[in-house]
């Protein structure tokens, strides 16, 4: 029996405990100490040195449009496509660039002009689609980037690239990096919160790993808030368990975890203790957050009727403002349904109706409360849409994935307002001026948060990882 207990104990040793507790020589013990020191040093360096310089933004709200909205129906007006509707995309424009499996076998690539009209708005005469009338009214608050480009051509790797800095799974999300480096301004709520909504379109699945913490301590993973009566699963006390009993139970669990930490030295045990305590504090903070009964009628009118329907994009935008007011560092919204391989006009019309009013209302609401100047708001998807039609050229034409050029916008938080940055060619296919890569976008976002993206790293398996991997540069032209 003693041998079995000893074997069980051995199997529960982690790497550091094994090196420290087994008699395999002074060199191995020294190695274990060195590993401990490296991990402690990395954490302490991040916690004491960030931000690297004075930030322009204290928090981020990222309105991610999952499925890739068509820039040609929303923000990048190309009258040339109407003029040449149905004609072949010149080979000199496409330059043999990579295609998806959905159009690689097409023998021709007919140009399709948008059926949606555009008008000019704001002090600089910025072209905005008729599908975005509310966004058009706040165009002087926006920094519209028309020259975004990415390397990924399919949804999952493209979303993963934007959210984690790498097309392959296994890297921390942007919000996890911000949580790890900067923490939260509210000890009763996580630093990184996630809200999901679904539009009436072609839904691409989202894996929860794109808001995961990967090799960072798990306390920094995104926590999903759901619509309805139970916004955070397993947060409520079970029936028959009062608050005092829950507190006593947590105290006992903490003591056991502290004993385990002292014996094995696993830093994830500290994370588990912190998660239990945060969950306990969230039991009072989350109900207050989700109770929107004290919001004014004028606020609901500004966000639209859907703001009173839990789980909608509008309701999530209103919650994003409430979270930012309460000091949450990174709020991530995902609105799904933009994948318009067919009926791009109808699908984009429906999805734009979901998001236009609420996105604009969020900017106005933050501004009137004095929060926009230090809150960075981002709107955009994982790539753009082609200027040529997918499949037969008919009234229900769609557009394929286009990573070469697309549009996102940013507002507040130190970006230059009322401007369009970058330019695509007259066909809306290639970038002519000021290209912005995904890693450039991430580097610029971190710069606005007071972080030097090249210095902000985490040591894991012998390599120092960062959000921007081995590339990326801050784009000065986007900064106010």
C-alpha angles and dihedrals in degrees: 000000000000090000091054092051090050091049092050090050091050093050091055094055115110123214096271093045091049092053092046099044106036122080100241100127144286092275092061091048089052090050090053091051091048092052090050092049093049093052093045092046093050092051094044092048092053094046095048102038102045128130093043091202139358108304125224091202128045097186143015134223110192115194099195114193101207117207096037117271117229110257088196091063095042119026114356108071113201113177088175089073091057090050092052098035109157095012121120120270104248112251088225089064098046092044092195092292122173119282132198122253088256096066103019090098095049112117095204136030110209115197114237124201119213116259088211119093122227131209135191121253141175133024092306098045095246115189113238130173122253085238090071106051095149094047088049090060093057097041091119088065093053134089102205115199110200095172103066116139136177139188098228119089101182128064106247098048090040094053090043090051094053094043101041108016094246133076092222122074120252105072127106120259121250090253091052090054090050092048092048094047103036107017124204130301089218118062091197096060134049117259091233122047130174131204126186132200134174129220130201096269144083104314119216112199119249120213116216089228089080087072094036127115096228107186095357115095108285093239084079097059118113116267113217119226111204129203117251137037097322106047095168117036118237092006096116121080114256117254111283095022115111127201095258093053090048090051092051091048092051091049090054092047090049092054091051092048091049090053089050091049092051092050102042105021094219108161090207087070089064088051091052091052090050092048093053091050093047091050090053092052091045090061089079099028099053099054090050090048094050094047103096095169090109093059114109126249089243090058092053090048090052094052094038135242093294090067088081092054111085115232097025122121090247092052090048092051089054090049089048089058091048091049092050090050088055095053102259106161101212127019115186121195122187120194111189131203109064098118099120107180087144134024093015091174096053096040094047090047091055095044093045089054088054096054112021102081096037094047091052092043091054090056092047093045093051091047096051090050093050092247102109096077091065100027117084113211119194127190125186150087139250098273140337139259131265124256089226128072126259113228123342118003102245140124091284096054119155136201127235128223115292118189095169097081136356143145135257130162136216132193139186124358098088101312121131109262128216098026142113113218121201131004138233126212122268090270093053090235109105133031116252101178138028105352116207118203123204091254090050089054091050093046091051093048091052091046089056088053090054096258130130100218093208094055097043103088142144124216111231128161092345097310131096107231127197135181093251092047106207102334143041133103134210112257107225092191090068095055124095 
